[in-house]
Amino acid sequence: MSDDLTWAVEASATQIALGWIIDQWEPALDGSSSLDLQILHFSHQALGKMCAAYPVLRNATEELRWLTYFKGLIDANTHPRDQMLEAIESVRRRRSPVAKMSARSATQLPGDEPHEFVAHSLMDALAAIDRALSQAG
């Protein structure tokens, strides 16, 4: 992964975490909709802002963008970990391309040659997120 892409992923996860805390956590307390629906609805806004703020992510795979989004939600730490992982897994099942992804696909990113990965720790972290999400279901 290029340094620009690595930085964009980390910055995006932080941006998503902050956005989730500020814009989503308080409405979540009223219990009007399930956590997985809140995550799905917030994704449209968050993924759009993420790609607008960091254009290099437009060329990244959809899997990487969604893993970055999920990482931001987990990093926000607004809900118990098990509850957040269960809700994220529910969202993954609703999204067929993401639901089919494996830890191997998250680390290899086929067809993404311009952004070859040199930051193995980031990909290891994303693979660990993928494994945790797979085990939560």
Secondary structure as GFF3:
##gff-version 3
##sequence-region A 1 137
A	DSSP	alpha_helix	3	19	.	.	.	ID=ss1
A	DSSP	pi_helix	20	24	.	.	.	ID=ss2
A	DSSP	alpha_helix	25	29	.	.	.	ID=ss3
A	DSSP	alpha_helix	35	53	.	.	.	ID=ss4
A	DSSP	three_ten_helix	55	59	.	.	.	ID=ss5
A	DSSP	alpha_helix	62	76	.	.	.	ID=ss6
A	DSSP	alpha_helix	81	94	.	.	.	ID=ss7
A	DSSP	alpha_helix	96	99	.	.	.	ID=ss8
A	DSSP	alpha_helix	103	108	.	.	.	ID=ss9
A	DSSP	three_ten_helix	113	115	.	.	.	ID=ss10
A	DSSP	alpha_helix	120	136	.	.	.	ID=ss11
###
